[in-house]
Amino acid sequence: MYRGEGHYVYIGWSPKTKKAIDEVLVYEPKAEIVLIDQLKEEPYDHDRIHYVYGDASDESVLLQANILKARRVAIFADARITETLLADGKSLLIASAVEALSSERGIDLQTVVEVCEERNISKFKHVRVDDFILANDSVSLLMAKATLHPGTTSIFRQLLSKQSGGNIQALAPKPEWTTIRDAAESLLHQGVTLIAVNDRLDYATVLDTPLQASDMLYVVCHDDSWERLNQGGI
């Protein structure tokens, strides 16, 4: 049983899982990751990755991953299931098990799920999944963007991967930022670009909207600017 805390739990092994883990370790080299799958042999030999064998819809297996102490849970679609409805059904079963366990213990677990079919997202919302990643849409949409606007894919790569030069961070509003305009101007002065407020990319149309303590600001910046921002600004 894994006994650490503040770790990430990844459920379901595939090349996508490996790529996601590698990216997390670029951002957080000291991150601890627990991988759950039913492969007989550990699929990824790494000092920061701990393997738990078993069915992730089984409460005892989830507890072996110390899931109640995890920072975040990521559920990947089973790449071995070719029928998308069945793949989403399995992911939904696992998400339900995670939610049932967290509700029973009174712990709010943050969960993200890879969904094969967009029409199935509404089913996952009933088990309070926080985020959804559509398995195939991202590739199709990026191909469309590249067709319509050549060269834009390099921007998306930078936003998606720190290894490509981008670095997206999330932060809560500072007490002195009364409105979105205050936040945007202050951040820009510190070499930080505000790209969204909560899920709004069009925040520029509502700059005078008051900020709430519960709002989340998403920014792009270099590591040195992020460090200075967290130390109180420039």
C-alpha positions in Angstrom: 0.0 0.0 0.0 1.2 3.5 -0.8 1.3 5.6 2.3 2.4 9.0 1.0 0.2 12.1 0.7 -0.3 14.9 -1.8 0.3 12.5 -4.7 -1.3 12.1 -8.1 -3.3 8.9 -8.9 -3.4 7.8 -12.5 -5.8 5.1 -13.4 -5.4 3.1 -16.7 -2.1 2.6 -18.5 -1.6 3.6 -22.1 0.9 5.7 -24.2 -1.3 8.7 -23.2 -0.8 8.0 -19.6 2.9 7.8 -20.0 3.0 11.1 -21.8 0.8 12.8 -19.1 3.1 11.4 -16.4 6.2 12.6 -18.1 4.7 16.1 -18.5 3.8 16.3 -14.8 7.3 15.3 -13.8 8.7 18.1 -16.0 6.6 20.6 -14.0 7.1 18.9 -10.7 10.2 16.7 -10.7 9.5 15.7 -7.1 5.9 14.7 -7.6 4.8 11.3 -6.5 2.5 9.3 -8.8 0.5 6.2 -8.1 -0.5 4.2 -11.2 -3.4 1.7 -11.0 -3.9 -1.0 -13.7 -4.3 -4.7 -14.1 -1.1 -5.4 -16.0 0.8 -8.2 -14.4 4.1 -6.3 -14.7 4.8 -2.7 -13.7 4.6 -0.8 -17.0 6.8 2.2 -16.1 9.9 1.8 -14.0 10.6 5.1 -12.4 11.6 6.2 -8.9 8.6 8.6 -8.6 6.0 6.1 -9.8 4.4 3.5 -7.6 2.3 0.7 -9.1 -0.8 -0.7 -7.7 -2.2 -3.8 -9.4 -6.0 -4.4 -9.4 -9.4 -3.3 -10.6 -9.8 0.5 -9.9 -13.5 0.1 -9.4 -12.7 -1.9 -6.3 -12.6 0.2 -3.1 -9.8 -1.9 -1.6 -7.6 -1.2 -4.7 -8.3 2.5 -4.4 -7.4 2.5 -0.8 -4.1 0.7 -1.6 -3.3 3.8 -3.7 -4.1 6.0 -0.6 -6.5 7.8 -2.9 -8.2 9.7 -0.1 -4.9 11.6 0.5 -4.2 12.2 -3.2 -4.0 15.7 -4.7 -5.8 14.7 -7.9 -7.1 11.6 -9.6 -6.9 11.1 -13.4 -8.9 8.3 -15.1 -7.8 7.3 -18.6 -10.1 5.5 -21.1 -9.1 1.8 -21.4 -7.1 1.7 -24.7 -7.7 -2.0 -24.9 -11.5 -1.5 -25.4 -12.2 -0.5 -29.0 -15.9 0.2 -28.5 -16.1 3.8 -27.2 -19.4 3.2 -25.3 -17.9 0.3 -23.4 -14.7 2.3 -22.7 -16.7 5.2 -21.3 -18.8 2.8 -19.3 -15.8 1.4 -17.6 -14.5 4.9 -16.8 -17.9 5.8 -15.4 -17.8 2.8 -13.2 -14.4 3.7 -11.8 -15.4 7.4 -11.4 -18.5 6.2 -9.5 -16.3 4.1 -7.2 -14.0 7.0 -6.5 -16.9 9.3 -5.8 -18.7 6.8 -3.5 -15.5 6.3 -1.5 -14.9 10.1 -1.2 -18.5 10.8 -0.2 -18.5 8.0 2.4 -15.3 9.4 4.0 -16.4 13.1 3.6 -13.4 14.0 1.4 -13.7 16.1 -1.8 -11.4 14.5 -4.4 -10.5 16.4 -7.6 -11.0 14.1 -10.5 -10.4 14.4 -14.3 -11.6 11.8 -16.8 -10.8 11.0 -20.4 -14.1 10.6 -22.2 -14.4 9.0 -25.6 -17.8 10.4 -26.6 -18.9 13.9 -25.8 -22.5 12.8 -25.5 -21.4 10.8 -22.4 -20.1 13.8 -20.4 -23.5 14.4 -18.9 -23.4 10.9 -17.3 -20.1 11.7 -15.6 -21.4 15.0 -14.2 -23.8 13.0 -12.0 -20.8 11.6 -10.1 -19.3 15.0 -9.7 -16.3 14.6 -12.0 -14.4 18.0 -12.0 -12.8 18.0 -15.5 -13.2 16.1 -18.8 -10.8 15.5 -21.6 -12.3 14.4 -24.9 -10.1 11.6 -26.3 -10.2 12.4 -30.0 -11.6 15.9 -30.4 -8.3 17.7 -29.5 -6.5 16.2 -32.5 -9.3 17.0 -34.9 -9.7 20.6 -33.7 -5.9 21.2 -33.9 -5.8 19.8 -37.4 -8.7 22.2 -38.4 -6.8 25.2 -36.8 -3.7 24.2 -38.7 -5.6 24.1 -41.9 -7.3 27.4 -41.4 -4.4 29.3 -39.7 -1.0 27.8 -40.6 1.6 28.1 -37.9 -0.9 28.3 -35.0 -0.2 24.8 -33.8 3.2 25.9 -32.4 1.3 28.2 -30.1 -0.9 25.4 -28.9 2.1 23.2 -28.3 3.7 25.8 -26.1 0.5 26.2 -24.1 0.1 22.4 -23.7 3.6 21.5 -22.8 6.3 23.1 -20.7 8.8 21.1 -22.7 7.7 23.2 -25.7 8.3 26.5 -23.9 4.9 27.3 -22.4 4.0 27.4 -18.8 0.3 27.8 -17.7 -0.3 28.5 -14.0 -3.4 29.0 -11.9 -3.7 31.4 -9.1 -6.3 33.0 -6.8 -6.9 36.8 -6.9 -4.7 38.8 -4.7 -6.6 41.0 -2.1 -5.6 44.2 -3.8 -7.1 43.2 -7.1 -10.7 44.5 -7.0 -11.6 43.9 -10.6 -10.4 41.8 -13.5 -8.8 44.9 -14.9 -6.7 45.3 -11.8 -5.5 41.7 -12.0 -4.7 41.9 -15.8 -2.8 45.2 -15.5 -0.9 44.1 -12.4 0.1 40.7 -13.9 1.1 42.3 -17.2 3.4 44.7 -15.4 5.1 41.7 -13.8 5.7 39.9 -17.1 2.7 37.6 -16.7 -0.1 37.2 -19.2 -3.7 36.6 -18.0 -5.4 34.2 -20.5 -8.6 33.3 -18.7 -10.7 34.0 -15.6 -12.4 30.8 -14.6 -13.5 29.3 -17.9 -13.8 32.7 -19.7 -11.3 33.5 -22.4 -13.2 36.6 -23.3 -12.5 38.3 -19.9 -11.4 41.5 -21.8 -15.1 42.2 -22.5 -15.9 42.3 -18.7 -12.8 44.0 -17.3 -14.7 45.9 -14.7 -16.3 42.8 -13.2 -15.5 42.4 -9.5 -13.3 39.5 -8.6 -14.3 37.0 -6.0 -12.0 35.1 -3.7 -13.3 31.8 -5.3 -12.3 32.9 -8.8 -9.4 31.2 -10.6 -7.0 33.1 -12.8 -5.1 31.3 -15.5 -1.8 32.8 -16.7 1.2 32.2 -18.9 4.6 33.1 -17.8 8.2 32.0 -17.4 9.3 30.3 -14.2 11.2 33.3 -12.9 8.2 35.6 -13.3 6.0 33.0 -11.5 8.5 32.8 -8.6 8.6 36.6 -8.3 4.8 36.8 -8.4 4.6 34.3 -5.5 7.1 36.2 -3.5 5.0 39.3 -3.6 5.6 40.8 -7.0 8.4 42.8 -8.6 
